[in-house]
Amino acid sequence: MAATPLGRFGLPEDVAQVALFLASEESAYVTGERVLIAGGV
């Protein structure tokens, strides 16, 4: 765990926030991207 920059395991809420953003109008200009949700690893 000490090797993880955030110092913790990822939580479902961490992924949910990205999913909500991508499903919102705020991400209208985002196209064809892969989003790595890895906590800085």
Secondary structure as GFF3:
##gff-version 3
##sequence-region A 1 41
A	DSSP	alpha_helix	12	23	.	.	.	ID=ss1
A	DSSP	three_ten_helix	25	27	.	.	.	ID=ss2
###
